[in-house]
Amino acid sequence: MINVQDLETAVILGLKNLIYVIANNNAWGMIKSGQKLAMGKRFIDVDLPEFNYAKYAEGFGCWAEVVSEPNQIIFFYINLYFFYKSIMFIKISRNNKIS
């Protein structure tokens, strides 16, 4: 997460009902796309291990939810509407579909 400090700022300022969506496919996506084009799907050091970004956000004092199925998104929005919670992480499979 390049802008992880934004999470801390949102907590410090008491900002509510912000939505951060992170599509996580456990890869350096921009670099992997470049390697796919330039090197014919020969990938070097672009796949990352599992990482729980929701726990990471909670470390800043945020509420976070991991969504891995399309039908879970509605529950996230219900929480956002009624409880002013703010962060959703979408787990994306390697083939860019929600896993």
N, C-alpha and C positions, 0 to 999 in steps of 0.2 A: 504494500500500500504506500504509494508515493505521498499521499496527503493525510497520513494517519494523525497528524497534529490537529486536524480539523475536528476530530472526535473530542479531544480534550477541550478545545475552544467551545464547542457546543455545550459541553457539560458545565464549564466554568461560567458561561453566559446564561445558563439555564434555558437554553433554546429547546422548545418542545416541537413535536410533530414534524421533525425533519426526517427525510428518508434518504439513507445512503444505501445504494444497492451495489453489491460487489458480485460480479459473476466470476466464480472461482472454478477454473478448470485445471488447477495445479500445474500451471506452466507459465513461462515467460511468453505470453501470447504474441507480442509484437516481434520478438526475436524469432520465435518459432515460425511465424508466418514468413518472415524473411528467409529463414533457412529452407522452408518448404519451396519457395519460389526459386531461390538461388542454387540450392543443392539437391533438388529432387527428393524431398522428404528424408534427407539424411540429417538427423537432428543431433546436436551436440550440446549437452548440459542445459537443456531448456525445460525438462520435466522436473517438477518439484514434488517433495513428499506431501502427504496430507497435512493440512494446517487448519486449525479451528479459528477462523477470524472472529467468530462470535465471542469466544473466550477472550481474545485479544481486545476487542472493543469493551467487554465487561471490565477489563483491567483499567480502563479510563473512566469507569462509572456509567457506561452506557448500558441500555437494554438492547440485546441483539437476538436475532432469531435466524436459524439456518433453515432454508427451504430447499427441499430436494425433490418435491413432487409438485406439479402444477396446482393440484387441489389444495395445497397448504397455503397458497398465497392469500386466499380470502381470509384465513384466520389471522394472518399477519395484519391485514388491513383493518379487521375488526379490533384487534388490540391497539392499533394506531389510533383509530377513531375514538374508542372509548377510554383508553388509558394514556394516550399521548406518548406512546413508545416510538422508537425512531430508527432502528437499524435492521436491515434485512440482508442476509447473505444468501445468494443463490448458488447452490452446488451444481456445477455443470459437468457432465461427463466428457470424456475425451473426444467424443464425436459431436460436441457442441449442442447436445440436446439435454434437457433437464433429466438428470439420472433418476 
